[in-house]
Amino acid sequence: MPDDSTSLDRRGFLKRAATGAAATSIPHMHAQDHDHDHQVVPSDPALRTKALESLLVEKGLVDPAALDAVVDMYEHKIGPRNGARVVARAWTDPAYKQRLLANAGPAIAELGYAGAQGEHMVVVENTPKLHNLVVCTLCSCYPWPVLGLPPVWYKSAPYRSRAVIDPRGVLREFGTELAEDVEIRVWDSTAEIRYLVLPERPAGTENMREEELAALVTRNSMIGTAKVALADGGTR
């Protein structure tokens, strides 16, 4: 959670952004600027969101503390470690893995992870000859209950387009080198279906407990841009 000074600065910024947004809605201002493009608030969606948040706060419709709590929850509590526990369970429990691949939603819910943005889940498994990569080509559809909030790069236009056009090149930029005989499958998440990659289990982890295995699993490995690495640098 941010300290008081950070919160005040953030609220001040939002207030200024909201003031600019409100100004653009005044008819006479539009009339004055009809000869050229004029926009007080940039088109950046994040800034528009902040402006809307500020307006809702000022009207008393939203509690700022509640907003901060929701953001903190998704960033730090409902984050990739939930997905990591799902992966570790699948690695150690063959019956669970079978249920997960056959019908991901109920299997994930068995571990207590369910909710908005994760109602319809599909889990795809990496193998020595098949590597899966997840993208949302239209926006940023993402399985919040198991991965938290999507990273900035996942929402960027370059990733959304190039993951489909040149997935091998994108993986290389993430430091993931695949042999030429490894097939890459790209899965397009939508509002209806969201995907989670089940990475390969690293060799040499046969005696590790489920909790230790979960600690190895990263967010990127569950999106497919990375493999799971051991502490000594070995990967699979």
Secondary structure, DSSP 8 states (H G I E B T S, - for coil): ---HHHHHHHHHHHHHHHHHHHHTT-HHHHHHTTTS---SS-S-HHHHHHHHHHHHHHTTSS-HHHHHHHHHIIIIISSHHHHHHHHHHHHH-HHHHHHHHH-HHHHHHHTT---TT-SSEEEEE-BTTEEEEEE-SSS----HHHH-S--HHHHSHHHHHHHHH-HHHHHHHTT----TTSEEEEEE--SS-EEEEE----TT-TT--HHHHHHH--HHHHHTSS--B-TTS-B-
